[in-house]
Amino acid sequence: MSGLAQFVGSPSGAFDTSRASRLDRVLEVILVLLLAYQALAFGGVLASGHFVFVAAVSASAAIVGARLLIAPRTLVWSWAFVPIAAFAALVALQLVPIPIGLVERLAPRTAGLWLELLGEPPLADGAPRRVTLSLYPHATREELRLLLAGLALVFVVVDVVRSTAALRRVLLGIAAVGALVVGLALAQDVTGATRLYWTFETPGGTAGGPFVHYGHFSQFVNLSLGCAIALFFVRAAERRPGRSLGIETWRGATGLDHACAVLIVLGILAIALSMSRGGLISLVFAGAVTATALHRTRFFVGGGWPLVGLLFVAFLSLLAIGFDPVYERFSTLTGPVEEYAGRYELVRDTLSMTASFPVLGTGLGTFAVAFPMFDAATRLGTATHAENLYAETLAETGVVGFALMLAIGGAGVLFWTRSVRTRRRPADAAAFGIGFGLIAVAFHAVCDFGLKVPAIGALTAVLVALLAVLSGARVAHGRVVVRAVGAGAILFAALLAALLPGAYAAWRAQLEWNVVEGLQSKVLPPRFAGTAQDYAELLASARRAFELQPSNVEYGFWYATHGWHAALAAASGYTATASRPTDVRTPELVERTAEVHARLLELRRVCPTYGPLWSIAGQLGVVWLDDSRAGEWIHRGRELAPHHPTVLLASAGQSIREGDEVAALATLQSALLAGAKTQAIVDLLIVDFDRPALALEIARGDASRLLYVRNRLSSEDGAPILEEVGAALQAELASACAQPGAEAWMFAELGQSYLGAGEPARAIPAFRSLLVLEPDHRLRFELAQALVANGETDEARRQLRDHLGIHPGHRPSLALLEALGR
């Protein structure tokens, strides 16, 4: 007992005199390898990364707990651990089925949604008696698993890092991981790679090393740079204990110190090249705060010159590699109102969402399925995150969760200020660098959600734990208490281990879903190009994925929908379907439709606010099952997913059935803004509903849309409105061609339009402008035709001869020249 009690209230002695055991070294290696894996595995965003994270942390926590049972030793305690644990408890509460009456008191809007959306049409077993505070328990469960693993990671770090030497080793390992990530990113930048690892495609390409998004890459690098800064300061403070550091510190620098400086330069360069404005601004902000702290505490006197030197070297390196793209990216900051209007709207509507779920939120991880109901902005596609971690946390966990998050942040600030002010040990110097990384990530969270990415969240948890180690007191209340903590750690590790089958099932399900995604682009409408074997393989993988994760609403939705598509394709003989799917109606297909319809409605138990579910169920009910209520479900799908293109098209179609063409036109305009393709809209109006006038209205003001409408009507043996469409197209083309930047196809179509209308004099300038944009001699034949029609035969002969000089075998030109009498 006395060996433990000597450290009570003495953080300095406990931290500096503890010796690392071999087991500590092993745990340090596991920690660094875990962070490296998470970073290099696309930031740990895949289900495989989740499984590895939970498994590694669970094993580490069990080892630490067992050691505390066998060989009790001092513990690190801080009141900051309380809000961290309370936040996890709040998320767990969101998953507990609660009597509906109690939910109505705690979260009336949540209870109202469950009752409304599960009440009509009624479930087979009636209205639910118990519901969760989370509107999508599956997503909240996934977030809770990672959150609990992060909580265990903090416990492991505060127990393992017990000396300055251990702190140095952990900081060195993290800095090495950061160097690996930065090196990979720079290699991709230099080679012009647009794929991860030169192999894996990402939306829009990437410039963020192994991370899918450049903003997440920059956050991870900022955290890593903080560890490199911390390592440098600790080593410098050990060389000059108890004294302020200055420029002379660099004279005693070793190769490792130089490596830290190089990593800082390369990290700044990599963030700049990643085009992450938030990352670079966060770096500058965190650097300014850290420099101010260094100056105020007089820890690093005259440190401005080395800092300026590092920034200058980074700038020169940027000039050498390519400064122009970076300048163009950051020049958009001159108009911040326009540039960030979309993010402002996101936050504004997120706060509107919070007003409906003020106390306990909608459930952690539910933003993507709850926010669309409140999304009043005009944007392309559905927002899956608020692009502001604070606003998103407030919406998902309410004011209770937000207050706990602020308490955790406040504790971090307290840890940092306590360490930078006291500096009783060389290890305290690490607080400057650790603070740099955490400040950068906290600042970046204003315009990003990177802390929800496992690699960033795990590294942030490690740095918070290191700050707790530096500022927290090591206490021991006796072997019984320490062993009780050890037993608790083992139980917590067992809890995490109990969550591993779910994580593994998610991993396997994602592998199956990769097969589905590889096939669905081939077999889905409008192509229906798959074979019976393709559909069988797709459905088998979709079924296995859903069976592995029956609480995943997307898997369930697409499994049911693909099943209906397969039945429709079979009824069509696995060829392009008839112009209207109901042309292939069979009793077997209607029976299959009823099964899919029932399965979709049953999925409401999983997530009642998933808009596409309501939309497809409604369409099947209206078109195939003659259900009079189903039309309301189609519109409800639009209310729940107002930026989903397919859902909007379905709602517009239902409005046409109801005779409300004004509402249909407004919905179709929204669909265009949400990313619906012109082809899908025009086909819906002309083929499915025979509304060419509506197609014309939706296409007005856009030449490419009008062109598609004209071509579609021509293929349908034009309808009387074809002439009106042609006139509208000609007027729009004339207006577009009079503006700078008109495209070549516009001049070509305009010329042909004038020529077909018997106006060769107006067609000639269009064809001449076309030749300027595309000096293709084959275009001269069209110009010659217009010249002949306008009576300019001499000029027509010259154009034809020029054309035949390049294409001597062009028979139409030869025939026209012959007719003109060479």
C-alpha positions in Angstrom: 0.0 0.0 0.0 2.8 2.4 0.9 4.3 2.0 -2.5 1.1 3.3 -4.1 0.3 6.0 -1.6 3.5 7.8 -2.1 2.3 9.1 -5.5 -1.1 10.4 -4.2 -1.4 14.1 -5.2 2.1 14.0 -6.8 1.6 14.0 -10.5 5.2 15.0 -11.2 6.8 12.2 -9.2 4.5 9.6 -10.5 4.9 10.6 -14.1 8.7 10.8 -14.1 9.7 7.9 -12.0 7.4 5.2 -13.4 9.1 2.7 -15.5 7.6 1.1 -18.5 7.1 -2.7 -18.4 7.4 -4.9 -21.5 3.7 -5.0 -21.5 3.5 -1.2 -21.7 5.8 -1.4 -24.7 3.6 -3.9 -26.4 0.5 -1.8 -25.8 2.3 1.3 -27.2 3.1 -0.7 -30.3 -0.5 -1.8 -30.6 -1.6 1.8 -30.2 0.6 3.1 -32.9 -0.1 0.3 -35.3 -3.8 0.8 -34.8 -3.6 4.5 -35.6 -1.5 3.6 -38.7 -4.0 1.1 -39.9 -6.9 3.4 -39.4 -5.2 6.2 -41.4 -4.0 4.0 -44.2 -7.3 2.1 -44.5 -9.1 5.2 -46.0 -9.4 6.8 -42.6 -11.0 3.7 -41.0 -14.4 4.6 -42.6 -15.0 1.0 -43.9 -16.7 -1.6 -41.8 -13.5 -3.5 -41.7 -11.8 -0.5 -40.1 -14.5 -0.4 -37.4 -14.0 -4.0 -36.6 -10.3 -3.7 -36.3 -10.6 -0.6 -34.1 -13.1 -2.2 -31.7 -11.1 -5.5 -31.5 -7.7 -3.8 -30.9 -9.1 -1.5 -28.2 -11.1 -4.3 -26.5 -8.0 -6.5 -26.3 -5.9 -3.6 -25.0 -8.4 -2.7 -22.3 -8.6 -6.3 -21.2 -4.9 -6.5 -20.9 -4.8 -3.2 -18.8 -7.6 -4.4 -16.6 -5.9 -7.8 -16.0 -2.7 -6.1 -15.0 -4.5 -3.9 -12.5 -6.0 -7.0 -11.0 -2.7 -8.8 -10.8 -0.3 -5.9 -10.0 -2.2 -2.8 -8.7 -0.5 0.5 -9.4 -1.5 4.2 -9.4 -4.3 5.5 -11.5 -4.9 8.7 -13.4 -8.1 10.5 -12.4 -9.7 13.6 -13.7 -13.3 14.9 -13.5 -13.1 15.3 -17.3 -13.7 11.6 -17.5 -17.2 12.1 -16.1 -18.8 14.0 -19.1 -17.0 11.6 -21.5 -18.7 8.7 -19.9 -22.0 10.6 -19.5 -22.0 11.3 -23.3 -21.7 7.6 -24.0 -24.4 6.9 -21.6 -26.7 9.4 -23.3 -26.2 7.7 -26.7 -26.9 4.3 -25.1 -30.1 5.7 -23.7 -31.2 6.7 -27.2 -31.2 3.0 -28.1 -33.3 1.8 -25.2 -36.9 1.0 -26.1 -39.0 3.3 -23.8 -42.7 3.2 -23.2 -44.4 5.5 -25.7 -46.0 7.6 -23.0 -42.6 8.4 -21.4 -41.2 9.3 -24.8 -44.1 11.7 -25.4 -42.9 13.5 -22.3 -39.2 13.5 -23.0 -39.3 14.0 -26.8 -42.8 14.7 -28.0 -41.7 15.2 -31.6 -39.9 11.9 -31.7 -42.9 10.1 -30.3 -45.2 11.8 -32.7 -43.1 10.7 -35.7 -43.0 7.1 -34.6 -46.8 7.0 -34.0 -47.6 8.8 -37.2 -45.3 7.0 -39.6 -46.0 3.5 -38.0 -49.7 4.1 -37.6 -50.7 4.7 -41.3 -50.9 2.2 -42.8 -51.1 0.3 -39.5 -48.6 -2.4 -38.6 -49.8 -6.0 -38.4 -49.5 -6.0 -34.6 -50.9 -2.5 -34.0 -49.2 0.7 -32.8 -45.9 0.3 -31.0 -45.9 0.4 -27.2 -42.2 1.1 -26.9 -40.0 3.2 -29.2 -36.4 4.5 -29.1 -35.3 8.1 -28.8 -33.2 7.4 -31.9 -35.1 7.6 -35.2 -32.7 5.2 -36.7 -31.3 2.8 -34.1 -29.0 1.0 -36.5 -27.0 4.2 -37.2 -26.9 5.1 -33.5 -25.7 1.7 -32.6 -22.9 1.9 -35.1 -21.8 5.3 -33.6 -22.1 4.0 -30.0 -19.8 1.1 -30.8 -17.1 3.5 -32.0 -17.8 5.9 -29.1 -17.3 3.1 -26.5 -14.1 2.0 -28.2 -12.8 5.6 -28.1 -13.7 5.8 -24.4 -11.7 2.6 -23.7 -8.9 4.0 -25.8 -8.6 7.0 -23.5 -8.4 4.6 -20.5 -5.7 2.5 -22.1 -3.6 5.5 -22.9 -3.8 7.1 -19.5 -2.7 3.9 -17.9 0.1 3.0 -20.4 1.8 6.4 -20.8 3.4 6.7 -17.3 6.7 8.4 -18.0 8.4 10.9 -20.2 10.1 8.1 -22.1 6.7 6.5 -22.8 5.3 9.9 -23.9 8.2 10.4 -26.3 7.8 7.0 -27.8 4.0 7.5 -28.4 4.6 10.9 -29.9 7.3 9.5 -32.1 5.0 6.7 -33.3 2.2 9.1 -34.1 4.6 11.5 -35.9 5.9 8.5 -37.9 2.4 7.6 -39.0 1.8 11.2 -40.0 5.0 11.2 -42.0 3.8 8.1 -43.8 0.4 9.7 -44.6 2.1 12.9 -45.8 4.6 11.1 -47.9 1.8 9.1 -49.6 -0.2 12.3 -50.3 2.8 14.1 -51.7 3.7 11.1 -53.9 0.1 11.2 -55.3 0.3 15.0 -55.8 3.6 14.8 -57.7 2.4 12.0 -60.0 -1.0 13.7 -60.6 -2.9 10.8 -59.2 -6.7 11.1 -58.9 -7.3 7.8 -57.2 -6.5 6.5 -53.8 -3.3 4.5 -53.9 -3.4 5.1 -57.7 -6.1 2.4 -57.8 -9.4 3.2 -56.0 -11.8 5.7 -57.4 -13.3 8.4 -55.2 -16.0 11.0 -56.0 -14.3 13.8 -57.8 -10.8 12.5 -57.4 -8.7 13.0 -54.3 -5.6 14.9 -53.1 -5.7 13.6 -49.5 -3.3 10.7 -49.3 -5.2 7.6 -48.1 -8.3 9.6 -47.0 -11.4 9.8 -49.2 -11.9 13.5 -48.4 -9.1 16.1 -48.4 -10.7 17.9 -45.3 -10.3 14.7 -43.3 -6.7 14.3 -44.5 -5.8 17.8 -43.4 -7.3 17.2 -39.9 -5.3 14.0 -39.4 -2.1 15.7 -40.6 -2.7 18.7 -38.3 -3.0 16.3 -35.3 0.2 14.5 -36.5 2.1 17.8 -36.8 1.0 18.6 -33.2 2.7 15.4 -32.1 5.9 16.3 -34.0 5.9 19.7 -32.4 5.3 18.1 -29.0 8.2 15.6 -29.5 10.6 18.4 -30.5 9.7 20.5 -27.5 10.0 17.6 -25.0 13.4 16.7 -26.3 14.6 20.3 -26.2 13.2 20.8 -22.7 15.2 17.7 -21.6 18.4 19.3 -22.9 17.7 22.5 -21.0 15.6 21.5 -18.0 14.0 24.4 -16.1 15.1 27.0 -18.6 13.3 28.9 -21.4 14.2 27.7 -24.9 15.4 30.0 -27.7 17.1 30.0 -31.0 20.2 28.3 -29.5 18.0 25.2 -29.0 18.5 24.3 -32.6 22.3 24.0 -32.1 21.9 20.9 -30.1 19.3 19.4 -32.3 19.8 15.8 -33.4 18.7 14.0 -36.6 15.3 13.2 -35.0 14.7 16.9 -34.3 15.6 17.8 -37.8 13.2 15.1 -39.0 10.4 16.7 -36.9 11.1 20.0 -38.6 11.0 18.4 -42.1 7.7 16.7 -41.3 6.3 20.1 -40.3 7.3 21.6 -43.6 6.1 18.7 -45.6 2.8 18.6 -43.6 2.1 22.2 -44.3 2.9 21.6 -48.0 0.7 18.5 -48.2 -2.3 20.4 -46.6 -1.9 23.2 -49.1 -1.7 20.9 -52.0 -4.8 19.0 -50.8 -6.8 22.2 -51.5 -8.3 22.0 -48.0 -9.0 25.6 -47.1 -10.4 24.6 -43.7 -7.2 22.6 -43.0 -4.8 25.4 -43.8 -6.9 28.0 -42.0 -7.1 25.8 -39.0 -3.4 25.2 -39.1 -2.7 29.0 -39.1 -5.2 29.6 -36.3 -3.8 26.8 -34.1 -0.3 28.1 -34.9 -1.2 31.6 -33.8 -2.7 30.4 -30.5 0.3 28.1 -29.8 2.8 30.9 -30.7 0.9 33.2 -28.3 1.1 30.7 -25.5 4.8 30.2 -26.1 5.3 33.9 -25.9 3.2 34.5 -22.9 4.7 31.7 -20.9 8.2 32.6 -22.2 8.8 28.9 -22.9 10.3 29.5 -26.3 11.9 32.9 -26.5 12.7 34.2 -30.0 10.9 31.2 -31.6 9.4 33.4 -34.2 12.4 33.2 -36.5 12.5 29.4 -36.7 8.8 29.4 -37.3 9.1 32.0 -40.1 11.9 29.9 -41.6 9.8 26.7 -41.7 6.9 28.6 -43.3 9.3 30.1 -45.9 10.7 26.7 -46.8 7.2 25.3 -47.1 6.2 28.2 -49.4 9.3 27.7 -51.6 8.4 24.0 -51.9 4.9 24.9 -52.9 6.2 27.2 -55.6 8.4 24.4 -56.9 5.6 21.8 -57.1 2.7 24.0 -58.2 1.3 27.2 -56.7 -1.3 28.2 -59.2 -4.0 25.6 -58.3 -3.6 26.4 -54.6 -3.9 30.1 -55.3 -7.1 29.6 -57.4 -8.6 27.4 -54.7 -8.0 29.9 -51.9 -8.9 32.9 -54.0 -12.5 32.0 -53.6 -12.3 33.1 -50.0 -12.5 36.7 -51.3 -16.3 36.1 -51.6 -17.0 34.1 -48.4 -20.8 34.9 -48.5 -21.3 33.2 -51.9 -18.7 30.5 -51.2 -20.2 29.4 -47.9 -23.8 30.2 -48.5 -24.6 26.5 -48.8 -23.0 25.6 -45.5 -24.8 28.5 -43.8 -28.1 27.1 -45.1 -27.1 23.7 -43.7 -26.4 25.1 -40.3 -29.6 27.2 -40.3 -31.8 24.2 -41.2 -30.0 22.0 -38.7 -30.9 24.5 -36.0 -34.5 24.3 -37.2 -34.2 20.5 -36.8 -32.9 21.0 -33.3 -35.9 23.1 -32.3 -38.1 20.0 -32.9 -35.9 17.7 -30.9 -34.4 20.1 -28.4 -33.6 18.0 -25.3 -32.3 14.6 -26.4 -32.0 14.9 -30.2 -32.8 12.5 -32.9 -30.1 9.9 -32.1 -26.4 10.0 -32.8 -25.7 9.2 -36.4 -29.3 9.9 -37.6 -28.7 13.2 -39.3 -29.0 11.7 -42.9 -32.5 10.4 -42.3 -33.8 13.1 -40.0 -32.5 16.3 -41.4 -34.1 16.1 -44.9 -37.5 16.9 -43.3 -36.1 20.3 -42.3 -33.9 21.0 -45.3 -35.4 24.1 -46.9 -32.4 24.9 -49.1 -32.0 24.4 -52.8 -29.1 22.1 -53.3 -27.8 19.1 -55.4 -28.5 15.9 -53.6 -29.3 15.0 -50.0 -27.1 16.3 -47.2 -25.7 13.5 -45.0 -23.9 15.7 -42.6 -24.3 19.3 -41.3 -20.7 20.2 -42.3 -20.5 21.6 -38.7 -19.8 19.1 -36.0 -21.2 21.3 -33.3 -24.5 21.9 -35.0 -24.8 18.2 -36.0 -24.1 17.1 -32.4 -26.7 19.5 -31.1 -29.3 18.1 -33.5 -28.5 14.5 -32.9 -28.1 14.6 -29.1 -30.0 17.7 -28.1 -28.9 20.3 -25.6 -28.0 17.6 -23.1 -25.4 16.0 -25.4 -24.2 19.4 -26.6 -23.6 20.5 -23.0 -21.6 17.3 -22.4 -19.6 17.9 -25.5 -18.8 21.5 -24.3 -17.8 20.1 -20.9 -15.4 17.7 -22.6 -13.9 20.5 -24.6 -13.7 22.7 -21.5 -11.8 20.0 -19.7 -9.4 19.8 -22.6 -8.8 23.5 -22.4 -8.2 23.2 -18.6 -5.8 20.4 -19.2 -3.9 22.4 -21.7 -3.7 25.7 -19.8 -2.6 23.8 -16.6 0.2 22.1 -18.4 1.5 25.1 -20.3 1.5 27.3 -17.3 3.2 25.0 -14.7 5.9 23.3 -16.8 7.2 21.4 -13.8 8.7 18.7 -16.0 10.1 18.5 -19.5 7.1 16.3 -20.4 4.8 19.3 -19.9 6.4 20.9 -22.9 4.4 18.4 -25.0 1.2 20.3 -24.1 2.1 23.0 -26.6 2.2 20.6 -29.6 -0.7 18.5 -28.4 -2.7 21.6 -27.9 -1.8 22.7 -31.5 -3.3 19.6 -33.0 -6.5 19.7 -30.9 -7.1 23.4 -31.4 -6.7 22.9 -35.2 -9.3 20.0 -35.2 -11.7 21.9 -32.9 -11.5 25.0 -35.2 -11.9 22.9 -38.3 -15.0 21.2 -36.8 -16.9 24.5 -37.5 -17.0 23.5 -41.2 -16.5 19.8 -41.2 -17.5 16.5 -39.4 -14.0 15.0 -39.4 -14.1 13.8 -35.8 -16.7 11.2 -36.8 -14.0 9.6 -39.1 -12.5 6.8 -37.0 -8.9 7.7 -37.8 -9.3 11.3 -36.7 -11.6 10.5 -33.7 -9.1 7.8 -32.4 -6.1 10.1 -32.7 -8.0 12.9 -31.0 -8.9 10.6 -28.2 -5.3 9.7 -27.8 -4.2 13.3 -27.6 -6.9 14.2 -25.1 -5.7 11.2 -23.0 -2.1 12.5 -23.2 -3.2 15.9 -21.9 -5.1 14.1 -19.1 -1.9 12.3 -18.2 0.1 15.5 -18.2 -2.4 17.4 -16.0 -4.2 14.7 -14.0 -3.2 13.5 -10.6 -2.2 10.0 -10.1 -4.1 8.6 -7.2 -4.5 5.3 -5.4 -7.1 4.5 -2.7 -5.8 1.1 -2.0 -5.4 -2.2 -3.7 -9.2 -3.0 -3.5 -10.1 0.2 -5.4 -7.4 -0.4 -8.0 -8.5 -4.0 -8.5 -12.1 -2.9 -8.7 -11.1 -0.5 -11.5 -9.3 -3.4 -13.2 -12.3 -5.6 -12.9 -14.4 -2.8 -14.4 -12.0 -2.5 -17.3 -12.3 -6.2 -18.0 -16.1 -6.0 -17.9 -15.9 -3.0 -20.3 -13.6 -4.9 -22.6 -16.0 -7.8 -22.5 -18.8 -5.4 -23.5 -16.8 -4.3 -26.4 -16.0 -7.9 -27.3 -19.8 -8.6 -27.2 -20.1 -5.8 -29.8 -17.6 -7.5 -32.1 -20.0 -9.9 -33.8 -22.1 -6.9 -34.9 -19.0 -5.2 -36.3 -17.9 -8.4 -38.0 -21.4 -8.8 -39.5 -21.2 -5.2 -40.8 -17.9 -6.0 -42.4 -19.2 -9.1 -44.2 -22.4 -7.3 -45.2 -20.4 -4.5 -46.7 -18.4 -7.1 -48.8 -21.7 -8.5 -50.0 -23.0 -5.1 -50.8 -19.9 -4.3 -52.9 -21.1 -7.1 -55.2 -24.6 -5.6 -55.3 -23.2 -2.2 -56.3 -21.1 -3.7 -59.0 -24.2 -5.3 -60.6 -27.0 -2.8 -60.0 -25.8 -0.2 -62.5 -26.1 -2.9 -65.1 -29.5 -4.3 -64.2 -31.4 -1.3 -62.9 -33.9 0.7 -65.0 -33.9 2.1 -67.5 -31.4 -0.4 -69.0 -32.7 -3.7 -67.6 -29.6 -5.1 -69.4 -28.9 -7.9 -66.9 -29.4 -11.6 -67.5 -31.2 -14.0 -65.2 -27.8 -15.0 -63.7 -27.0 -11.3 -63.0 -30.2 -10.8 -61.1 -29.8 -14.1 -59.2 -26.3 -13.1 -58.2 -27.4 -9.6 -57.2 -30.3 -10.8 -55.1 -28.2 -13.5 -53.4 -25.7 -10.9 -52.3 -28.4 -8.4 -51.3 -30.2 -11.1 -49.3 -27.0 -12.1 -47.4 -26.2 -8.5 -46.7 -29.6 -7.8 -45.3 -29.6 -11.0 -43.3 -26.3 -10.0 -41.7 -27.7 -6.6 -40.9 -31.5 -6.7 -40.8 -31.5 -3.3 -39.0 -29.9 -1.5 -42.0 -32.7 0.2 -43.8 -30.7 0.8 -47.0 -29.9 -2.9 -47.3 -33.5 -3.8 -46.6 -34.9 -1.2 -49.0 -32.6 -2.2 -51.9 -33.0 -5.9 -51.3 -36.8 -5.5 -51.7 -36.6 -3.1 -54.6 -34.1 -5.3 -56.5 -36.4 -8.2 -55.9 -39.2 -6.4 -57.7 -36.9 -5.3 -60.5 -35.8 -8.9 -61.0 -39.4 -10.0 -61.2 -40.2 -7.3 -63.7 -37.2 -8.2 -65.8 -38.2 -11.8 -65.8 -41.7 -10.9 -66.9 -40.1 -8.9 -69.7 -37.9 -11.8 -70.8 -34.8 -10.0 -69.5 -35.0 -7.5 -72.4 -35.8 -3.8 -72.4 -39.2 -3.5 -70.9 -42.3 -2.3 -72.7 -42.9 1.5 -72.9 -45.0 1.1 -69.8 -44.1 -1.6 -67.2 -47.8 -2.4 -66.7 -47.8 -3.8 -70.2 -46.1 -6.9 -68.8 -48.5 -7.4 -65.9 -49.0 -11.0 -65.0 -50.6 -12.6 -61.9 -47.2 -13.8 -60.7 -45.8 -10.3 -61.0 -48.7 -8.8 -59.1 -48.3 -11.3 -56.4 -44.5 -10.6 -56.2 -45.3 -6.9 -56.1 -47.6 -7.4 -53.1 -44.8 -9.2 -51.2 -42.3 -6.5 -51.9 -44.9 -3.8 -51.0 -45.5 -5.5 -47.6 -41.8 -5.9 -46.9 -41.1 -2.2 -47.6 -43.9 -1.1 -45.2 -42.5 -3.4 -42.6 -39.1 -1.7 -42.9 -40.7 1.3 -41.2 -39.9 -0.4 -37.9 -36.2 0.0 -38.8 -36.3 3.7 -39.8 -39.7 5.3 -40.3 -38.3 8.6 -41.8 -36.4 6.9 -44.8 -38.1 8.7 -47.7 -37.4 6.3 -50.6 -39.1 3.5 -48.7 -42.4 5.4 -48.7 -42.0 6.5 -52.3 -41.5 3.0 -53.8 -44.2 1.5 -51.6 -46.6 4.2 -52.7 -45.7 3.7 -56.4 -46.2 -0.1 -56.2 -49.5 0.5 -54.4 -50.8 3.0 -57.0 -49.7 1.4 -60.2 -49.9 -2.3 -59.4 -52.1 -2.9 -56.4 -54.8 -0.3 -56.8 -54.4 0.9 -53.2 -56.3 4.2 -52.8 -54.1 5.2 -49.9 -50.8 4.7 -51.6 -50.8 8.1 -53.4 -50.4 9.8 -50.0 -47.3 7.7 -49.3 -45.6 8.9 -52.5 -46.0 12.5 -51.4 -44.9 11.6 -47.9 -41.7 10.2 -49.3 -41.1 13.6 -50.9 -41.7 15.3 -47.5 -39.2 13.0 -45.9 -36.6 13.2 -48.7 -37.2 16.5 -50.5 -33.8 16.4 -52.3 -33.9 12.8 -53.6 -34.3 13.0 -57.4 -36.2 9.7 -57.9 -38.5 10.4 -55.0 -39.3 13.9 -56.5 -40.1 12.4 -59.9 -42.5 9.9 -58.3 -44.2 12.7 -56.4 -44.6 14.7 -59.6 -46.0 11.7 -61.4 -48.6 11.2 -58.7 -49.5 14.9 -58.9 -50.2 14.4 -62.6 -52.5 11.5 -61.8 -54.3 13.7 -59.3 -54.7 16.4 -62.0 -52.5 18.9 -60.3 -50.1 19.8 -63.0 -49.0 23.1 -61.3 -47.7 21.0 -58.3 -46.2 18.5 -60.7 -44.3 21.3 -62.5 -43.0 22.8 -59.3 -41.9 19.3 -58.1 -40.1 18.6 -61.4 -38.2 21.9 -61.1 -37.1 20.8 -57.6 -36.0 17.5 -59.1 -33.8 19.2 -61.7 -32.1 21.3 -58.9 -31.7 18.1 -56.9 -29.8 16.4 -59.8 -32.5 14.5 -61.7 -31.5 13.9 -65.3 -33.4 15.7 -68.1 -33.8 12.4 -69.9 -35.6 10.9 -66.9 -38.0 13.8 -66.5 -38.8 14.1 -70.2 -39.4 10.3 -70.5 -41.7 10.5 -67.5 -43.8 13.3 -69.0 -43.8 12.1 -72.7 -43.7 8.3 -72.4 -45.5 7.6 -69.1 -48.0 10.4 -68.9 -48.3 11.8 -72.5 -47.7 15.4 -71.3 -45.5 17.0 -74.0 -46.7 20.5 -73.0 -45.3 19.9 -69.5 -42.1 18.7 -71.0 -41.8 21.9 -73.0 -42.4 24.0 -69.8 -39.8 22.2 -67.8 -37.2 22.6 -70.7 -37.7 26.2 -71.4 -34.6 28.3 -70.8 -32.2 25.5 -71.5 -31.2 24.6 -75.0 -29.9 21.1 -74.2 -33.2 20.2 -72.5 -35.2 21.6 -75.4 -33.1 19.6 -77.8 -33.8 16.4 -75.9 -37.5 17.2 -75.8 -37.5 17.8 -79.6 -35.7 14.5 -80.3 -37.9 12.6 -78.0 -41.1 13.9 -79.5 -39.7 13.2 -83.0 -39.1 9.6 -82.0 -42.7 9.4 -80.8 -44.0 10.7 -84.1 -44.3 14.2 -82.8 -47.0 15.4 -81.4 -48.6 18.6 -82.5 -46.5 20.5 -80.1 -43.3 19.6 -81.9 -43.3 22.8 -84.0 -43.6 24.9 -80.8 -40.7 23.0 -79.3 -38.6 23.7 -82.4 -39.4 27.4 -82.3 -38.5 27.6 -78.6 -35.3 25.7 -79.3 -34.3 28.0 -82.1 -34.9 31.1 -80.0 -32.9 29.7 -77.1 -30.0 28.7 -79.4 -30.0 32.1 -81.0 -29.8 33.7 -77.6 -27.1 31.4 -76.4 -25.0 31.8 -79.5 -25.0 35.5 -79.1 -23.3 35.2 -75.8 -19.6 34.6 -75.2 -18.7 31.0 -74.5 -21.3 29.4 -76.7 -20.5 25.7 -77.5 -20.0 24.3 -81.0 -23.0 22.0 -80.9 -25.2 25.1 -80.4 -24.0 26.7 -83.6 -24.5 23.4 -85.4 -28.0 23.0 -84.2 -28.9 26.6 -84.8 -27.6 26.4 -88.4 -29.5 23.3 -89.1 -32.6 24.8 -87.6 -32.4 27.9 -89.8 -31.6 25.8 -92.8 -34.6 23.5 -92.2 -36.8 26.6 -91.7 -35.8 27.9 -95.1 -33.6 30.8 -93.7 -30.2 30.1 -95.3 -29.0 33.7 -94.8 -29.3 33.2 -91.0 -27.8 29.7 -91.2 -24.6 30.9 -92.9 -23.2 32.9 -89.9 -24.0 30.0 -87.6 -22.0 27.6 -89.7 -19.1 30.0 -90.1 -18.9 30.5 -86.3 -19.0 26.7 -86.0 -16.0 26.4 -88.3 -14.1 28.8 -86.1 -14.7 26.7 -83.0 -14.2 23.3 -84.8 -12.1 23.7 -88.0 -13.4 20.3 -89.3 -13.5 20.3 -93.1 -16.6 18.0 -93.0 -18.5 21.0 -91.6 -17.8 22.9 -94.8 -20.4 20.7 -96.6 -23.1 22.0 -94.3 -21.9 25.6 -94.9 -21.9 24.9 -98.7 -25.5 23.7 -98.5 -26.6 27.0 -96.8 -24.6 29.0 -99.4 -26.3 27.2 -102.3 -29.7 27.8 -100.7 -28.9 31.5 -100.3 -27.7 31.7 -104.0 -24.0 32.2 -103.2 -22.9 29.4 -105.6 -19.3 30.7 -106.1 -18.6 30.7 -102.4 -20.3 27.3 -102.2 -18.0 25.8 -104.8 -14.9 27.1 -103.0 -16.1 25.6 -99.7 -16.8 22.3 -101.4 -13.4 22.2 -103.1 -11.7 22.9 -99.8 -13.7 20.1 -98.3 -12.8 17.6 -101.1 -9.2 18.5 -100.8 -9.2 16.9 -97.4 -12.0 14.4 -98.0 -11.8 13.6 -101.7 -14.2 10.6 -101.5 -17.1 12.5 -99.8 -19.9 11.6 -102.3 -22.5 14.2 -101.1 -19.9 17.0 -101.8 -19.0 15.5 -105.1 -22.7 15.3 -106.1 -23.4 18.9 -105.0 -20.3 20.2 -106.8 -21.4 18.4 -109.9 -24.8 19.9 -109.7 -23.3 23.3 -109.4 -21.3 22.7 -112.6 -17.7 22.5 -111.3 
